[in-house]
Amino acid sequence: MANDTIKDFTAAELTAATTALGAAEADLTDAAKKAGDAATEVDTVAKQITGETSTGAAIRLKLATAPTAPEVAALADELLQHEIRLHVLQAKAAAAQYQATLARARVSRASAAVARAKQAATDAQRASDEAAAQDTDWQKNVTAAVVLLRNRNPAFSAAAIAAKASSAYVDAQQRVEQDVPQPLRDDARVRATALRDGVTQAAAAETIAETSAADAYKAHEGESGAVVAARLDFERKRARLLGLADAERQLDEISVTLRGIATAPALSSAARNRRDSAKLSTAAALAAFNKANQDVKDQEKKIADKQTEIDAAAPANKPPLELEKAALVTALTPLADALAAATTARDAASDVYEDSIPEETWRRLSAFDDAIWRLDTLIALTNATIDTVRTDYANAEKALAAALKKEVDGRRAIADAEAKLAIARDTAASERERGQTQLLAALRGDV
């Protein structure tokens, strides 16, 4: 099965986990059987030793009561054969006990392996079910919606273009322009543009940081880092595809928004009066500011011109010119003070002017500008753009699935190596114990 999607990957992992559980259970069954056989062998040899020990006791009893020398010699030979058989049985018992110890250790490992395999199978089943459900939901609500969007083009782009020429758009624009005077609209849009630019720049910086983080994960965290990096890229591509799936709803929502702006209740006469009064006050304050500002500029020019005259004058003529310049500089101070006062008055009047516009009117301006931005975005959704987003998403999901598989394969390889290491350690420990207990038997040739 190709692991091109998360659903495929989790399904393959469920199959692998189920197979591994079956193998672990089979191994446990075999280990339990061998452990039982080993225990039976231990009991059998123990009984043989008990019987041989009884035989030795009987021979010794006969030796204690043997009437003749020939009988003593025969019994002594029989006792020697008994001791040889007993040594062999004792060595056999040690070997059986060794095999039983190994068998019990294998059962313990196999039992733990079955427990782990059961949990892994349960986790894999849950992950597979979740992935399948998410895939079904994704296919229904995202994939199908994007396919429909693509199939509608160029009609969808045309619909978005038509929305900017619709009566709802024109009426909403007229309503905004009627309620919010142009100077206020212009200033507001400058501030809003700065905010949007900040958001765009922050998003670009976030993407750069995510890319750097992904590179660091891949460089220093191995297979797990590769998964983190692939998931970061996948989430970005997923968000873009989700945005496409929402395009139809956005277009409908924009139409509703435009109609809402156009049909909103008109400003009350009191609100209009406050706005118009503030407009007049602002105009007067702005005129005063412009005059004060020009006065300062004119005076600064006079000072600059006088300095030019001083620079060109003969040394003997400079002192009276310097006095004239000083008088001009002195005269600049009240003009600068007047400009500062006019600036404060202009800013205060501007604040009052902005505050004279009701909150809901500002919200309509914001909604209208947002509708323009969203419409421009929807108009730009060509089939080439849609295909690129779909391909990017598919490739990102494939890369994530591949990274997940590599990580899981790595963990599985480590688990297999650790299992083999545990077996080797158990075997080595048993061999060391066997070497100590059976050394004499080996030297004597009993084993």
Contacts in CASP RR format, 6 or more apart in sequence:
PFRMAT RR
TARGET T0000
AUTHOR 0000-0000-0000
METHOD contacts of the structure
MODEL  1
MANDTIKDFTAAELTAATTALGAAEADLTDAAKKAGDAATEVDTVAKQIT
GETSTGAAIRLKLATAPTAPEVAALADELLQHEIRLHVLQAKAAAAQYQA
TLARARVSRASAAVARAKQAATDAQRASDEAAAQDTDWQKNVTAAVVLLR
NRNPAFSAAAIAAKASSAYVDAQQRVEQDVPQPLRDDARVRATALRDGVT
QAAAAETIAETSAADAYKAHEGESGAVVAARLDFERKRARLLGLADAERQ
LDEISVTLRGIATAPALSSAARNRRDSAKLSTAAALAAFNKANQDVKDQE
KKIADKQTEIDAAAPANKPPLELEKAALVTALTPLADALAAATTARDAAS
DVYEDSIPEETWRRLSAFDDAIWRLDTLIALTNATIDTVRTDYANAEKAL
AAALKKEVDGRRAIADAEAKLAIARDTAASERERGQTQLLAALRGDV
1 8 0 8 1.000
1 11 0 8 1.000
1 12 0 8 1.000
1 15 0 8 1.000
2 8 0 8 1.000
3 9 0 8 1.000
3 12 0 8 1.000
3 398 0 8 1.000
3 401 0 8 1.000
3 402 0 8 1.000
3 405 0 8 1.000
4 394 0 8 1.000
4 397 0 8 1.000
4 398 0 8 1.000
4 401 0 8 1.000
5 135 0 8 1.000
5 397 0 8 1.000
5 398 0 8 1.000
5 401 0 8 1.000
6 131 0 8 1.000
6 134 0 8 1.000
6 135 0 8 1.000
6 397 0 8 1.000
6 400 0 8 1.000
6 401 0 8 1.000
6 404 0 8 1.000
7 128 0 8 1.000
7 131 0 8 1.000
7 132 0 8 1.000
7 134 0 8 1.000
7 135 0 8 1.000
8 401 0 8 1.000
9 131 0 8 1.000
9 401 0 8 1.000
9 404 0 8 1.000
9 405 0 8 1.000
10 124 0 8 1.000
10 127 0 8 1.000
10 128 0 8 1.000
10 130 0 8 1.000
10 131 0 8 1.000
10 132 0 8 1.000
11 128 0 8 1.000
11 131 0 8 1.000
11 132 0 8 1.000
12 405 0 8 1.000
13 124 0 8 1.000
13 127 0 8 1.000
13 128 0 8 1.000
13 408 0 8 1.000
14 121 0 8 1.000
14 124 0 8 1.000
14 125 0 8 1.000
14 127 0 8 1.000
14 128 0 8 1.000
16 124 0 8 1.000
17 117 0 8 1.000
17 120 0 8 1.000
17 121 0 8 1.000
17 123 0 8 1.000
17 124 0 8 1.000
17 125 0 8 1.000
18 121 0 8 1.000
18 124 0 8 1.000
20 117 0 8 1.000
20 120 0 8 1.000
20 121 0 8 1.000
21 114 0 8 1.000
21 117 0 8 1.000
21 118 0 8 1.000
21 120 0 8 1.000
21 121 0 8 1.000
22 117 0 8 1.000
23 117 0 8 1.000
24 110 0 8 1.000
24 113 0 8 1.000
24 114 0 8 1.000
24 116 0 8 1.000
24 117 0 8 1.000
25 114 0 8 1.000
25 117 0 8 1.000
27 110 0 8 1.000
27 113 0 8 1.000
28 107 0 8 1.000
28 110 0 8 1.000
28 111 0 8 1.000
28 113 0 8 1.000
28 114 0 8 1.000
31 103 0 8 1.000
31 106 0 8 1.000
31 107 0 8 1.000
31 109 0 8 1.000
31 110 0 8 1.000
32 107 0 8 1.000
32 110 0 8 1.000
34 103 0 8 1.000
34 106 0 8 1.000
35 100 0 8 1.000
35 103 0 8 1.000
35 104 0 8 1.000
35 106 0 8 1.000
35 107 0 8 1.000
36 103 0 8 1.000
37 103 0 8 1.000
38 96 0 8 1.000
38 99 0 8 1.000
38 100 0 8 1.000
38 102 0 8 1.000
38 103 0 8 1.000
39 100 0 8 1.000
39 103 0 8 1.000
41 96 0 8 1.000
41 99 0 8 1.000
41 100 0 8 1.000
42 93 0 8 1.000
42 96 0 8 1.000
42 97 0 8 1.000
42 100 0 8 1.000
45 89 0 8 1.000
45 92 0 8 1.000
45 93 0 8 1.000
45 96 0 8 1.000
46 93 0 8 1.000
48 89 0 8 1.000
48 92 0 8 1.000
49 86 0 8 1.000
49 89 0 8 1.000
49 90 0 8 1.000
49 93 0 8 1.000
52 82 0 8 1.000
52 85 0 8 1.000
52 86 0 8 1.000
52 89 0 8 1.000
53 86 0 8 1.000
55 82 0 8 1.000
56 79 0 8 1.000
56 82 0 8 1.000
56 86 0 8 1.000
59 75 0 8 1.000
59 78 0 8 1.000
59 79 0 8 1.000
59 82 0 8 1.000
60 79 0 8 1.000
62 71 0 8 1.000
62 75 0 8 1.000
63 72 0 8 1.000
63 75 0 8 1.000
63 76 0 8 1.000
63 79 0 8 1.000
66 72 0 8 1.000
66 75 0 8 1.000
87 441 0 8 1.000
87 444 0 8 1.000
87 446 0 8 1.000
88 446 0 8 1.000
90 441 0 8 1.000
90 446 0 8 1.000
91 438 0 8 1.000
91 441 0 8 1.000
91 446 0 8 1.000
91 447 0 8 1.000
94 434 0 8 1.000
94 437 0 8 1.000
94 438 0 8 1.000
94 441 0 8 1.000
95 434 0 8 1.000
95 438 0 8 1.000
95 447 0 8 1.000
98 430 0 8 1.000
98 433 0 8 1.000
98 434 0 8 1.000
101 430 0 8 1.000
101 433 0 8 1.000
102 426 0 8 1.000
102 427 0 8 1.000
102 430 0 8 1.000
105 426 0 8 1.000
105 430 0 8 1.000
106 423 0 8 1.000
106 426 0 8 1.000
109 419 0 8 1.000
109 422 0 8 1.000
109 423 0 8 1.000
109 426 0 8 1.000
113 419 0 8 1.000
141 245 0 8 1.000
142 241 0 8 1.000
142 242 0 8 1.000
142 245 0 8 1.000
143 245 0 8 1.000
145 244 0 8 1.000
145 245 0 8 1.000
145 246 0 8 1.000
145 248 0 8 1.000
146 241 0 8 1.000
146 244 0 8 1.000
146 245 0 8 1.000
146 386 0 8 1.000
146 389 0 8 1.000
146 390 0 8 1.000
148 248 0 8 1.000
149 156 0 8 1.000
149 244 0 8 1.000
149 245 0 8 1.000
149 247 0 8 1.000
149 248 0 8 1.000
149 381 0 8 1.000
149 386 0 8 1.000
150 383 0 8 1.000
150 386 0 8 1.000
150 387 0 8 1.000
153 381 0 8 1.000
153 382 0 8 1.000
153 383 0 8 1.000
153 386 0 8 1.000
156 247 0 8 1.000
156 248 0 8 1.000
156 251 0 8 1.000
156 378 0 8 1.000
156 381 0 8 1.000
157 378 0 8 1.000
157 379 0 8 1.000
157 381 0 8 1.000
157 382 0 8 1.000
159 251 0 8 1.000
160 251 0 8 1.000
160 375 0 8 1.000
160 378 0 8 1.000
160 379 0 8 1.000
160 381 0 8 1.000
161 379 0 8 1.000
163 169 0 8 1.000
163 251 0 8 1.000
163 254 0 8 1.000
163 255 0 8 1.000
163 258 0 8 1.000
163 375 0 8 1.000
164 372 0 8 1.000
164 375 0 8 1.000
164 379 0 8 1.000
166 255 0 8 1.000
166 258 0 8 1.000
168 255 0 8 1.000
168 258 0 8 1.000
168 259 0 8 1.000
168 262 0 8 1.000
169 258 0 8 1.000
169 371 0 8 1.000
171 258 0 8 1.000
171 261 0 8 1.000
171 262 0 8 1.000
171 263 0 8 1.000
172 257 0 8 1.000
172 258 0 8 1.000
172 259 0 8 1.000
172 260 0 8 1.000
172 261 0 8 1.000
172 262 0 8 1.000
172 364 0 8 1.000
172 368 0 8 1.000
172 371 0 8 1.000
173 368 0 8 1.000
174 262 0 8 1.000
175 261 0 8 1.000
175 262 0 8 1.000
175 264 0 8 1.000
175 364 0 8 1.000
176 185 0 8 1.000
176 261 0 8 1.000
176 364 0 8 1.000
176 365 0 8 1.000
176 368 0 8 1.000
177 185 0 8 1.000
179 267 0 8 1.000
179 357 0 8 1.000
179 361 0 8 1.000
179 364 0 8 1.000
179 365 0 8 1.000
180 188 0 8 1.000
180 357 0 8 1.000
180 361 0 8 1.000
180 362 0 8 1.000
180 365 0 8 1.000
181 275 0 8 1.000
181 279 0 8 1.000
184 353 0 8 1.000
184 354 0 8 1.000
184 357 0 8 1.000
185 365 0 8 1.000
188 362 0 8 1.000
188 365 0 8 1.000
189 369 0 8 1.000
192 366 0 8 1.000
192 369 0 8 1.000
196 373 0 8 1.000
207 236 0 8 1.000
210 232 0 8 1.000
210 236 0 8 1.000
213 229 0 8 1.000
213 232 0 8 1.000
214 228 0 8 1.000
214 229 0 8 1.000
214 232 0 8 1.000
214 233 0 8 1.000
215 229 0 8 1.000
217 224 0 8 1.000
217 225 0 8 1.000
217 226 0 8 1.000
217 228 0 8 1.000
217 229 0 8 1.000
218 225 0 8 1.000
218 226 0 8 1.000
218 229 0 8 1.000
221 228 0 8 1.000
223 403 0 8 1.000
223 406 0 8 1.000
223 407 0 8 1.000
223 410 0 8 1.000
224 407 0 8 1.000
226 403 0 8 1.000
226 406 0 8 1.000
226 407 0 8 1.000
227 400 0 8 1.000
227 403 0 8 1.000
227 404 0 8 1.000
227 407 0 8 1.000
229 403 0 8 1.000
230 396 0 8 1.000
230 399 0 8 1.000
230 400 0 8 1.000
230 402 0 8 1.000
230 403 0 8 1.000
230 404 0 8 1.000
231 400 0 8 1.000
233 396 0 8 1.000
233 399 0 8 1.000
233 400 0 8 1.000
234 393 0 8 1.000
234 396 0 8 1.000
234 397 0 8 1.000
234 399 0 8 1.000
234 400 0 8 1.000
236 396 0 8 1.000
237 389 0 8 1.000
237 392 0 8 1.000
237 393 0 8 1.000
237 395 0 8 1.000
237 396 0 8 1.000
237 397 0 8 1.000
238 393 0 8 1.000
238 396 0 8 1.000
240 389 0 8 1.000
240 392 0 8 1.000
240 393 0 8 1.000
241 389 0 8 1.000
241 390 0 8 1.000
241 393 0 8 1.000
244 381 0 8 1.000
244 386 0 8 1.000
244 389 0 8 1.000
244 390 0 8 1.000
247 378 0 8 1.000
247 381 0 8 1.000
250 374 0 8 1.000
250 378 0 8 1.000
251 378 0 8 1.000
254 371 0 8 1.000
254 374 0 8 1.000
254 375 0 8 1.000
254 378 0 8 1.000
257 367 0 8 1.000
257 368 0 8 1.000
257 370 0 8 1.000
257 371 0 8 1.000
258 368 0 8 1.000
258 371 0 8 1.000
261 364 0 8 1.000
261 367 0 8 1.000
261 368 0 8 1.000
264 360 0 8 1.000
264 364 0 8 1.000
267 275 0 8 1.000
267 358 0 8 1.000
267 361 0 8 1.000
271 356 0 8 1.000
271 358 0 8 1.000
274 356 0 8 1.000
275 353 0 8 1.000
275 356 0 8 1.000
275 357 0 8 1.000
277 356 0 8 1.000
278 349 0 8 1.000
278 352 0 8 1.000
278 353 0 8 1.000
278 355 0 8 1.000
278 356 0 8 1.000
279 353 0 8 1.000
279 356 0 8 1.000
281 349 0 8 1.000
281 352 0 8 1.000
281 353 0 8 1.000
282 346 0 8 1.000
282 349 0 8 1.000
282 350 0 8 1.000
282 352 0 8 1.000
282 353 0 8 1.000
284 349 0 8 1.000
285 342 0 8 1.000
285 345 0 8 1.000
285 346 0 8 1.000
285 348 0 8 1.000
285 349 0 8 1.000
285 350 0 8 1.000
286 346 0 8 1.000
286 349 0 8 1.000
288 342 0 8 1.000
288 345 0 8 1.000
288 346 0 8 1.000
289 339 0 8 1.000
289 342 0 8 1.000
289 343 0 8 1.000
289 345 0 8 1.000
289 346 0 8 1.000
291 342 0 8 1.000
292 335 0 8 1.000
292 338 0 8 1.000
292 339 0 8 1.000
292 341 0 8 1.000
292 342 0 8 1.000
292 343 0 8 1.000
293 339 0 8 1.000
293 342 0 8 1.000
295 335 0 8 1.000
295 338 0 8 1.000
295 339 0 8 1.000
296 332 0 8 1.000
296 335 0 8 1.000
296 336 0 8 1.000
296 339 0 8 1.000
299 328 0 8 1.000
299 331 0 8 1.000
299 332 0 8 1.000
299 335 0 8 1.000
300 332 0 8 1.000
302 328 0 8 1.000
303 325 0 8 1.000
303 328 0 8 1.000
303 329 0 8 1.000
303 332 0 8 1.000
306 321 0 8 1.000
306 324 0 8 1.000
306 325 0 8 1.000
306 328 0 8 1.000
307 325 0 8 1.000
309 321 0 8 1.000
310 318 0 8 1.000
310 321 0 8 1.000
310 322 0 8 1.000
310 325 0 8 1.000
313 321 0 8 1.000
435 442 0 8 1.000
438 447 0 8 1.000
441 447 0 8 1.000
END
